[in-house]
Amino acid sequence: MNNSKCVQIYQDNHTVTFTSTKNGGTKGDDKGYSEITDKKIIVEKNKKDLYRYLFQCFDNCE
């Protein structure tokens, strides 16, 4: 799926990490999703409005 986006979400005891990805398509050496580590967002787990960080990560996807 060429136009799909994926954000990875990881939660530990104190933080939530949102990681944007690059969509490499369905064929070739770059197929699938790859992390864009320089656009990773780490926030405190109990921070208000976590959804804003999720939406920001979707905007950062390539």
Secondary structure, DSSP 8 states (H G I E B T S, - for coil): -TT---EEEEE-SSEEEEEEEEE--SSSTT-SEEE-GGG-EEEETT-S-HHHHHHHHHHH--
